[in-house]
Amino acid sequence: MEKNNKWYKQFTDKLELTGLRPRTVDVYSRAVKQLQDHYDRNPEKITELEVQEYLLYRKNTSKWAPATLNTALCGIRYYYQMMLNVNWELFRIAKFAAENKLPTVLTKEEVDRILRCARPFNNYVYLVLVYSCGLRLSEALNLEVSDIDRGRMIIHIHRGKGAKDRLVPLPHSTLKLLERYWKTHRHPRFIFPRTQTNKRGAPVNDLADDTVNKGCAQNAMRNAVKKANINKKEFQSILCDIVTLHTF
């Protein structure tokens, strides 16, 4: 069935006007697109009962996690309320409760093993920053030279979780490590700039005006965890977040 996707651009434009972060705009828009693809119909033609059945399908058949289900529900609810002025009862009662599990905690020895396995040097510096300052992966990746206050020994995190700024204590040893690494590239803006490559994929001397890809950082952590022989399954599933803090 032929679908009209004009709604997608209109929806993303409205979401941006609400002040949501670009990542959230993308996730919410994709949630409605997945609903459309599931029924092969434009979303305005999909009924409340069908949305309900879709969410139950994702819960019971696709086995989506509660957090994923709630995100999809939020995106779908935003669409129908903002674009179609629809406020179904489903949106008032639907809720997917997450299991109240204790967070995975690594021991100091496990953290040391992971860091010893982090290669090359930029990955080691990156992981030390994440652990010693309690940063999320994206927060560490987006760190700029101007975010580091050497006088007060703090880092200014911009638009962290919940789009909030915060100040984070910076250990002296981590500062020295960051300075040592920065001197290897001296990028005027970023601590972890992306290395440009030629057509063959080989690195060139020039640095890009953006940061290392988040996927590359996640792979670096996965590889270090694997080499360190850390087998905590819960940790493998939450690599995007800091799971324990230690002082270096």
Residue frames relative to the residue before (quaternion, step in Angstrom):
aa qw qx qy qz dx dy dz
M 1.0000 0.0000 0.0000 0.0000 0.00 0.00 0.00
E 0.4254 -0.7113 0.4960 0.2590 3.58 -0.81 0.98
K 0.1567 -0.8007 0.5759 0.0519 3.54 -0.89 0.99
N 0.3280 -0.7130 0.5877 0.1965 3.53 -1.18 0.70
N 0.1579 -0.8339 0.5260 0.0559 3.56 -0.50 1.17
K 0.2922 0.7633 -0.5243 0.2391 3.59 1.16 0.47
W 0.5735 0.6111 -0.3707 0.4002 3.57 1.12 -0.67
Y 0.6074 0.6007 -0.3571 0.3778 3.56 1.04 -0.80
K 0.6839 0.4663 -0.2790 0.4868 3.57 0.88 -0.97
Q 0.6478 0.5173 -0.3198 0.4588 3.59 0.95 -0.83
F 0.6610 0.5124 -0.3002 0.4587 3.57 1.01 -0.84
T 0.6731 0.4873 -0.3064 0.4644 3.58 0.86 -0.91
D 0.6170 0.5430 -0.3477 0.4511 3.59 1.03 -0.71
K 0.6768 0.4835 -0.2959 0.4697 3.58 0.92 -0.88
L 0.6260 0.5373 -0.3378 0.4531 3.57 1.02 -0.76
E 0.6437 0.5250 -0.3236 0.4531 3.56 0.97 -0.81
L 0.6407 0.5334 -0.3238 0.4473 3.58 1.07 -0.71
T 0.6260 0.5482 -0.3448 0.4344 3.60 1.17 -0.44
G 0.5301 -0.6535 0.3979 0.3656 3.58 1.26 -0.20
L 0.3912 0.7165 -0.4888 0.3077 3.58 1.23 0.24
R 0.5657 -0.5932 0.4493 0.3554 3.54 -1.18 0.57
P 0.6421 -0.5477 0.3652 0.3928 3.63 -1.10 0.62
R 0.6332 0.5321 -0.3331 0.4527 3.57 1.00 -0.79
T 0.6650 0.4944 -0.3036 0.4703 3.60 0.96 -0.84
V 0.6090 0.5458 -0.3414 0.4632 3.58 1.03 -0.79
D 0.6706 0.5020 -0.2943 0.4601 3.56 0.91 -0.93
V 0.6734 0.5027 -0.2972 0.4532 3.59 0.91 -0.92
Y 0.6733 0.4911 -0.3005 0.4638 3.60 0.90 -0.89
S 0.6495 0.5108 -0.3196 0.4637 3.59 0.96 -0.82
R 0.6580 0.5113 -0.3050 0.4611 3.54 0.99 -0.85
A 0.5993 0.5721 -0.3603 0.4286 3.59 1.07 -0.68
V 0.6792 0.4636 -0.2877 0.4909 3.58 0.96 -0.84
K 0.6174 0.5410 -0.3427 0.4568 3.58 1.06 -0.72
Q 0.6405 0.5137 -0.3249 0.4695 3.60 1.02 -0.75
L 0.6150 0.5279 -0.3377 0.4786 3.58 1.08 -0.71
Q 0.6464 0.5171 -0.3117 0.4666 3.58 0.93 -0.88
D 0.6842 0.4894 -0.2911 0.4557 3.57 0.87 -0.95
H 0.6088 0.5711 -0.3511 0.4243 3.58 1.07 -0.71
Y 0.7787 0.3069 -0.1585 0.5237 3.59 0.93 -0.89
D 0.3244 -0.7669 0.4899 0.2583 3.58 1.30 -0.19
R 0.6086 0.4821 -0.3766 0.5053 3.54 1.02 0.94
N 0.5955 -0.5449 0.4410 0.3924 3.53 -1.21 0.48
P 0.5866 -0.6370 0.3617 0.3454 3.62 -0.90 0.84
E 0.6247 0.5483 -0.3621 0.4218 3.61 1.05 -0.58
K 0.6604 0.4917 -0.3002 0.4816 3.59 1.27 -0.29
I 0.5817 0.5885 -0.3636 0.4279 3.57 1.29 -0.08
T 0.3720 -0.7678 0.4884 0.1832 3.57 -0.81 1.02
E 0.6844 -0.4661 0.3662 0.4246 3.54 -1.33 0.21
L 0.6515 0.5150 -0.3178 0.4576 3.58 0.92 -0.88
E 0.6586 0.5069 -0.3138 0.4591 3.58 0.98 -0.79
V 0.6173 0.5189 -0.3470 0.4788 3.59 1.04 -0.69
Q 0.6363 0.5274 -0.3204 0.4629 3.57 0.99 -0.85
E 0.6775 0.4842 -0.2918 0.4704 3.58 0.88 -0.93
Y 0.6181 0.5480 -0.3381 0.4509 3.58 1.08 -0.72
L 0.6725 0.4924 -0.2983 0.4652 3.58 0.89 -0.92
L 0.6504 0.5018 -0.3137 0.4762 3.58 1.03 -0.78
Y 0.6091 0.5439 -0.3446 0.4631 3.57 1.09 -0.68
R 0.6725 0.4885 -0.2963 0.4704 3.57 0.93 -0.92
K 0.6610 0.5118 -0.3032 0.4574 3.57 1.08 -0.70
N 0.8074 0.3405 -0.1486 0.4584 3.56 0.72 -1.08
T 0.7496 0.3614 -0.2056 0.5149 3.59 1.07 -0.67
S 0.7347 0.3889 -0.2284 0.5068 3.57 0.83 -0.98
K 0.2833 -0.8006 0.4799 0.2204 3.57 1.31 -0.39
W 0.1691 0.7918 -0.5616 0.1705 3.55 0.93 0.89
A 0.5118 -0.6338 0.4886 0.3124 3.55 -1.11 0.71
P 0.6558 -0.5245 0.3588 0.4075 3.62 -1.14 0.50
A 0.6455 0.5222 -0.3328 0.4470 3.59 0.94 -0.79
T 0.6528 0.5033 -0.3067 0.4759 3.58 1.00 -0.82
L 0.6470 0.5178 -0.3118 0.4648 3.57 1.00 -0.82
N 0.6698 0.4934 -0.3040 0.4642 3.58 0.92 -0.85
T 0.6245 0.5257 -0.3377 0.4686 3.57 1.07 -0.69
A 0.6481 0.5050 -0.3115 0.4775 3.58 0.96 -0.86
L 0.6406 0.5258 -0.3181 0.4605 3.57 0.97 -0.86
C 0.6486 0.5184 -0.3209 0.4556 3.59 0.94 -0.85
G 0.6679 0.5029 -0.3055 0.4558 3.57 0.91 -0.90
I 0.6652 0.4964 -0.2951 0.4734 3.57 0.94 -0.91
R 0.6526 0.5123 -0.3137 0.4619 3.58 0.95 -0.85
Y 0.6154 0.5379 -0.3408 0.4645 3.58 0.98 -0.81
Y 0.6689 0.5165 -0.3132 0.4332 3.57 0.86 -0.94
Y 0.7356 0.4369 -0.2599 0.4477 3.59 0.67 -1.05
Q 0.6751 0.4808 -0.3078 0.4673 3.59 1.01 -0.66
M 0.7352 0.4257 -0.2442 0.4675 3.60 0.88 -0.89
M 0.7666 0.3969 -0.2018 0.4627 3.55 0.86 -0.96
L 0.8065 0.2568 -0.1101 0.5210 3.59 0.99 -0.81
N 0.3646 -0.7546 0.4713 0.2747 3.57 1.31 -0.02
V 0.4114 0.6893 -0.4702 0.3668 3.54 1.03 0.89
N 0.0297 -0.7969 0.6034 -0.0062 3.57 -0.88 0.92
W 0.0905 -0.8469 0.5238 0.0131 3.53 0.42 1.28
E 0.6065 -0.5470 0.4359 0.3782 3.55 -1.24 0.49
L 0.5516 0.6305 -0.3790 0.3932 3.56 1.13 -0.67
F 0.6804 0.5055 -0.2918 0.4432 3.57 0.97 -0.86
R 0.6603 0.4970 -0.3101 0.4699 3.58 1.21 -0.38
I 0.7695 0.3805 -0.1954 0.4742 3.57 1.06 -0.67
A 0.6077 0.5878 -0.3661 0.3887 3.61 1.08 -0.59
K 0.2093 0.7472 -0.6076 0.1695 3.53 -0.91 0.98
F 0.1656 -0.7885 0.5884 0.0685 3.54 -0.92 0.94
A 0.2291 -0.8155 0.5218 0.1008 3.53 -0.23 1.32
A 0.3483 -0.7292 0.5549 0.1974 3.53 -0.94 0.95
E 0.5478 -0.5923 0.4723 0.3550 3.54 -1.19 0.56
N 0.3850 -0.7305 0.5237 0.2096 3.55 -0.97 0.89
K 0.0845 0.8232 -0.5492 0.1166 3.54 0.35 1.31
L 0.5011 -0.6201 0.5053 0.3303 3.53 -1.17 0.60
P 0.5231 -0.6461 0.4448 0.3333 3.61 -1.01 0.72
T 0.5178 -0.6137 0.4956 0.3312 3.52 -1.22 0.55
V 0.1017 -0.7996 0.5911 0.0296 3.56 -0.85 0.96
L 0.2551 -0.7579 0.5838 0.1404 3.54 -0.87 0.99
T 0.4456 -0.6609 0.5258 0.2970 3.54 -1.10 0.64
K 0.6626 -0.4902 0.3769 0.4227 3.56 -1.27 0.31
E 0.6439 0.5289 -0.3200 0.4509 3.57 1.01 -0.80
E 0.6490 0.5098 -0.3194 0.4657 3.60 1.01 -0.77
V 0.6318 0.5180 -0.3312 0.4721 3.57 1.01 -0.77
D 0.6435 0.5231 -0.3221 0.4566 3.58 0.93 -0.87
R 0.6466 0.5181 -0.3191 0.4600 3.58 0.98 -0.81
I 0.6427 0.5201 -0.3230 0.4605 3.58 0.96 -0.84
L 0.6859 0.4889 -0.2921 0.4529 3.57 0.85 -0.94
R 0.6388 0.5232 -0.3338 0.4547 3.59 1.01 -0.72
C 0.6999 0.4537 -0.2599 0.4865 3.58 1.18 -0.55
A 0.5249 0.6454 -0.4104 0.3736 3.60 1.25 -0.11
R 0.1434 0.7711 -0.6026 0.1474 3.56 -0.64 1.17
P 0.5651 -0.1839 -0.8043 -0.0080 1.58 -2.11 1.38
F 0.8264 -0.2769 0.1642 0.4619 3.55 -1.32 -0.26
N 0.6441 0.5345 -0.3438 0.4258 3.62 0.92 -0.79
N 0.6386 0.5125 -0.3293 0.4702 3.60 1.07 -0.68
Y 0.6197 0.5377 -0.3365 0.4622 3.56 1.05 -0.75
V 0.6644 0.4983 -0.3018 0.4682 3.58 0.87 -0.96
Y 0.6463 0.5406 -0.3121 0.4389 3.54 0.94 -0.92
L 0.7067 0.4579 -0.2717 0.4660 3.60 0.83 -0.96
V 0.5992 0.5365 -0.3631 0.4704 3.60 1.07 -0.63
L 0.6431 0.5224 -0.3185 0.4605 3.58 0.96 -0.84
V 0.6483 0.5272 -0.3167 0.4488 3.58 0.90 -0.93
Y 0.7389 0.4316 -0.2376 0.4597 3.58 0.78 -1.01
S 0.7211 0.4667 -0.2799 0.4288 3.58 0.76 -0.96
C 0.7591 0.3437 -0.1958 0.5170 3.60 1.14 -0.57
G 0.4357 -0.7227 0.4496 0.2928 3.60 1.24 -0.05
L 0.3649 0.7491 -0.4751 0.2828 3.58 1.00 0.81
R 0.4660 -0.6000 0.5574 0.3349 3.52 -1.29 0.35
L 0.6843 -0.5090 0.3197 0.4129 3.55 -1.18 0.50
S 0.6950 0.4775 -0.2857 0.4553 3.58 0.83 -0.97
E 0.6144 0.5485 -0.3513 0.4452 3.60 1.07 -0.66
A 0.6662 0.4843 -0.3016 0.4802 3.57 0.97 -0.82
L 0.6479 0.5367 -0.3204 0.4353 3.59 0.94 -0.87
N 0.7466 0.4230 -0.2137 0.4669 3.57 0.94 -0.91
L 0.3819 0.7410 -0.4792 0.2746 3.58 1.25 0.10
E 0.1757 -0.7855 0.5888 0.0734 3.55 -0.91 0.99
V 0.6657 -0.5075 0.3694 0.4036 3.54 -1.23 0.51
S 0.6900 0.4987 -0.2762 0.4460 3.57 0.96 -0.88
D 0.5840 0.5929 -0.3708 0.4121 3.61 1.24 -0.24
I 0.6508 0.5205 -0.3061 0.4603 3.58 1.24 -0.36
D 0.1368 -0.7754 0.6150 0.0424 3.56 -0.71 1.15
R 0.2360 -0.8149 0.5163 0.1169 3.57 -0.13 1.30
G 0.6125 0.5756 -0.3483 0.4151 3.57 1.09 -0.65
R 0.7792 0.2988 -0.1496 0.5303 3.57 0.91 -0.94
M 0.3489 -0.7634 0.4721 0.2695 3.59 1.34 -0.08
I 0.5212 0.5894 -0.4444 0.4283 3.55 0.75 1.13
I 0.2882 -0.7080 0.6140 0.1968 3.52 -1.36 0.34
H 0.2819 -0.7410 0.5864 0.1659 3.55 -0.99 0.88
I 0.1516 -0.7843 0.5990 0.0543 3.56 -0.56 1.22
H 0.2017 -0.7990 0.5600 0.0853 3.57 -0.70 1.12
R 0.8586 -0.0170 -0.0085 0.5123 3.55 -0.97 0.94
G 0.1190 0.7943 -0.5764 0.1503 3.54 0.57 1.21
K 0.8042 -0.2016 0.1613 0.5353 3.57 -1.09 -0.63
G 0.8000 0.1920 -0.1834 0.5381 3.55 -0.84 1.02
A 0.4973 -0.6795 0.4018 0.3598 3.58 1.30 0.39
K 0.4814 0.6706 -0.4282 0.3677 3.58 1.14 0.64
D 0.3940 -0.6778 0.5674 0.2518 3.53 -1.18 0.66
R 0.0561 0.7901 -0.6103 0.0052 3.56 -1.20 0.45
L 0.3714 -0.6949 0.5699 0.2330 3.55 -1.31 0.40
V 0.1306 -0.8070 0.5757 0.0186 3.55 -0.86 1.03
P 0.4740 -0.6633 0.4913 0.3066 3.63 -0.87 0.88
L 0.2077 -0.7834 0.5790 0.0891 3.56 -1.02 0.88
P 0.3569 -0.7375 0.5279 0.2237 3.63 -0.50 1.10
H 0.5852 -0.6088 0.4072 0.3479 3.56 -1.04 0.79
S 0.6531 0.5225 -0.3214 0.4439 3.59 0.95 -0.84
T 0.6461 0.5084 -0.3191 0.4715 3.59 1.07 -0.71
L 0.6099 0.5446 -0.3455 0.4605 3.58 1.03 -0.75
K 0.6719 0.4948 -0.3030 0.4604 3.59 0.85 -0.93
L 0.6437 0.5163 -0.3190 0.4661 3.56 1.04 -0.75
L 0.6428 0.5140 -0.3158 0.4721 3.59 1.00 -0.82
E 0.6471 0.5150 -0.3176 0.4638 3.58 0.97 -0.84
R 0.6457 0.5221 -0.3153 0.4594 3.56 0.97 -0.87
Y 0.6826 0.4710 -0.2944 0.4749 3.57 0.93 -0.87
W 0.6425 0.5375 -0.3404 0.4270 3.61 0.89 -0.87
K 0.6372 0.5454 -0.3311 0.4324 3.59 1.03 -0.71
T 0.5896 0.5745 -0.3769 0.4246 3.61 1.21 -0.26
H 0.7984 0.2186 -0.1335 0.5449 3.59 1.20 -0.38
R 0.1564 -0.8438 0.4962 0.1312 3.62 1.21 -0.61
H 0.1578 0.7864 -0.5739 0.1654 3.57 0.88 0.91
P 0.4903 -0.7080 0.4187 0.2881 3.62 -0.80 0.92
R 0.7814 0.3311 -0.1715 0.5003 3.58 1.16 -0.41
F 0.8327 0.2615 -0.1070 0.4761 3.58 0.57 -1.16
I 0.4707 -0.6371 0.5338 0.2961 3.52 -1.26 0.57
F 0.7931 0.1760 -0.0770 0.5780 3.57 1.03 -0.83
P 0.0085 0.8293 -0.5580 0.0285 3.61 0.41 1.17
R 0.5072 -0.6322 0.4921 0.3178 3.52 -1.19 0.56
T 0.3717 -0.7097 0.5555 0.2227 3.55 -1.05 0.82
Q 0.3697 -0.7320 0.5270 0.2230 3.57 -0.80 0.98
T 0.2035 -0.7720 0.5924 0.1077 3.54 -1.19 0.60
N 0.4804 -0.6430 0.5037 0.3194 3.55 -1.25 0.41
K 0.7640 -0.3817 0.2506 0.4559 3.57 -1.28 -0.07
R 0.6808 0.4727 -0.2844 0.4818 3.58 1.18 -0.50
G 0.5686 -0.6192 0.3735 0.3922 3.56 1.28 -0.01
A 0.5134 0.6361 -0.4260 0.3877 3.58 1.26 0.07
P 0.5154 -0.6556 0.4462 0.3247 3.62 -0.98 0.77
V 0.1969 -0.7467 0.6237 0.1210 3.53 -1.19 0.67
N 0.6823 -0.5278 0.3222 0.3900 3.55 -1.22 0.32
D 0.6366 0.5520 -0.3405 0.4172 3.59 1.05 -0.69
L 0.2883 -0.7410 0.5838 0.1644 3.55 -1.15 0.75
A 0.4672 -0.6812 0.4887 0.2809 3.56 -1.01 0.82
D 0.4815 -0.6591 0.4951 0.2976 3.54 -1.25 0.44
D 0.6475 0.4141 -0.3738 0.5192 3.55 0.85 1.02
T 0.5950 -0.6136 0.4026 0.3276 3.56 -1.28 0.12
V 0.6904 -0.4290 0.3770 0.4442 3.52 -1.37 0.09
N 0.5366 -0.6346 0.4561 0.3184 3.57 -1.04 0.81
K 0.5521 -0.6360 0.4261 0.3302 3.58 -0.98 0.88
G 0.6219 0.5539 -0.3449 0.4330 3.58 1.03 -0.71
C 0.6247 0.5290 -0.3324 0.4684 3.57 1.07 -0.74
A 0.6521 0.5103 -0.3109 0.4666 3.57 1.00 -0.83
Q 0.6398 0.5172 -0.3240 0.4671 3.58 1.00 -0.80
N 0.6472 0.5115 -0.3182 0.4671 3.57 1.00 -0.81
A 0.6182 0.5462 -0.3424 0.4498 3.57 1.04 -0.77
M 0.6726 0.4772 -0.2983 0.4805 3.57 0.97 -0.84
R 0.6343 0.5305 -0.3364 0.4506 3.59 0.93 -0.82
N 0.6692 0.5054 -0.3031 0.4526 3.56 0.90 -0.93
A 0.6537 0.5068 -0.3151 0.4653 3.57 0.98 -0.83
V 0.6437 0.5161 -0.3149 0.4692 3.58 0.99 -0.85
K 0.6601 0.5119 -0.3069 0.4562 3.57 0.95 -0.87
K 0.6773 0.4878 -0.2915 0.4673 3.58 0.90 -0.93
A 0.6710 0.4885 -0.2914 0.4756 3.57 1.13 -0.66
N 0.3736 -0.7574 0.4576 0.2782 3.57 1.35 -0.09
I 0.3016 0.7187 -0.5497 0.3006 3.55 0.92 1.02
N 0.1200 -0.8524 0.5088 0.0124 3.58 -0.51 1.18
K 0.3737 0.7177 -0.5095 0.2927 3.58 1.13 0.46
K 0.3620 -0.7763 0.4731 0.2063 3.57 -0.31 1.28
E 0.6164 0.5555 -0.3584 0.4278 3.58 1.00 -0.75
F 0.6419 0.5288 -0.3269 0.4488 3.56 1.02 -0.79
Q 0.6228 0.5590 -0.3439 0.4259 3.57 1.01 -0.77
S 0.7215 0.4619 -0.2512 0.4505 3.59 1.05 -0.69
I 0.7485 0.3441 -0.2126 0.5256 3.60 1.21 -0.20
L 0.1629 0.8353 -0.5094 0.1275 3.55 1.02 0.79
C 0.6083 0.5739 -0.3592 0.4141 3.58 1.16 -0.40
D 0.7554 0.3574 -0.1978 0.5123 3.60 1.15 -0.32
I 0.5253 -0.5916 0.5024 0.3488 3.51 -1.23 0.48
V 0.1999 -0.8191 0.5299 0.0917 3.60 -0.83 0.92
T 0.7971 -0.0177 -0.0110 0.6035 3.57 1.18 -0.28
L 0.2957 -0.7579 0.5590 0.1603 3.56 -1.14 0.61
H 0.0077 0.7685 -0.6398 0.0038 3.52 -1.09 0.77
T 0.4166 -0.6845 0.5344 0.2688 3.55 -1.21 0.41
F 0.2092 -0.7829 0.5767 0.1038 3.54 -0.83 1.00
